[in-house]
Amino acid sequence: YYNAMSALSGTASDATSPIQTVQVSLTSGPVLGQNWWSGTTWIGPSAQTWVAASFVGGSSGTFTLSMPATAWANGTQYRVESRAFDVPGNLSLLGAPTDWTYDTSLPNSVVSTPTASGMINAISAVAGTAFDPTPGTPATVYVSLRRTGDSYYWNGSAWVSGAEIFNPASGAASWTYTVPNSSFSTGLSFQARSKALDAAPNEEVPSGGNPFDYDNTP
């Protein structure tokens, strides 16, 4: 998954002669192999199209094909292949194609434990769920815990002042962040919130989260 791509790039080499030309072929879904990138726009259904890339090197080097942002569509799958010609005109063998999906959809996460505006007397973990609109899936979830009275944040081992700290949780679609009960003081208020990242990576703008009170006084 990618959420941005300004160029397609790779390497080419020849054991005996300099590389003369590298060409790139790019097809888009929903049915790969029907629509092709002409160098400026999508065309098809048509036969496979090859576009000359910029090559820097001699018998080995790198190639680049610049791509406009307008070439990509959210939720669409793409496949790219490359081939090279050396100076005598020999054509390289085609390698395995590379497939990927363009994804700009933001994931979402929800804190389910502790509940919003709840009163608790013990806590062992912050837990919740995350989801990502098609085509992505949540890859990582991070959790922020704030002690609201002084706006200190939990850094994984202590409450500290400063900017908000997001700690990595375990799991993704269903996630858990373990925190020791001993780190919470009775009579104080806290806030738990989360943010998810997908594989693209798109990052959620976290919501206000769940405020809760801690009281273990009999």
Disulfide bonds with the S-S distance in Angstrom:
none
